Amino acid sequence: MLKLALFFLVISLIAGLFGFGGISSAAAGMAKILFFIAIVLFVVFLVVALLAGRAITK
């Protein structure tokens, strides 16, 4: 997922460099959304792993 966010970020930078403002802002928006989804998934999986670790040690 972070690879896709990085891909859209690069597309946004390249489009902005060549003057395609609409495409640049759309790609930047997609990159931002994917980045925040990746962060949320990371936190969810971290909490699940910590709870599973506590369940195993009990």
C-alpha positions in Angstrom: 0.0 0.0 0.0 2.8 2.4 0.7 4.3 1.5 -2.7 1.1 2.8 -4.3 1.2 5.9 -2.2 4.8 6.5 -3.3 3.8 5.8 -6.9 1.0 8.4 -6.8 3.3 10.9 -5.1 5.9 10.5 -7.9 3.1 10.8 -10.5 1.9 14.0 -8.8 5.4 15.5 -8.8 6.0 14.7 -12.4 2.6 16.0 -13.5 3.1 19.2 -11.5 6.5 19.6 -13.1 5.0 19.5 -16.5 2.1 21.8 -15.6 -0.8 19.4 -15.3 -2.3 20.8 -12.2 -5.5 18.8 -12.1 -3.8 15.5 -12.6 -1.2 16.5 -10.0 -3.7 17.4 -7.3 -5.7 14.2 -8.0 -2.6 12.0 -7.7 -1.6 13.9 -4.5 -5.0 13.3 -3.1 -4.8 9.6 -3.8 -1.3 9.4 -2.3 -2.6 11.1 0.8 -5.6 8.8 1.2 -3.5 5.6 0.6 -0.9 6.8 3.1 -3.4 7.4 5.9 -5.1 4.0 5.1 -1.6 2.4 5.5 -1.0 4.2 8.8 -4.4 3.0 10.2 -3.8 -0.6 9.1 -0.4 -0.5 10.7 -1.9 0.7 14.0 -4.7 -1.9 13.9 -2.3 -4.8 13.1 0.1 -3.5 15.9 -2.7 -3.6 18.5 -3.8 -7.0 17.3 -0.3 -8.4 17.5 0.2 -7.0 21.0 -3.1 -8.5 22.2 -2.2 -11.8 20.7 1.2 -11.8 22.3 -0.4 -11.2 25.7 -2.9 -14.0 25.1 0.0 -16.4 24.3 2.1 -15.5 27.4 -0.8 -16.0 29.8 
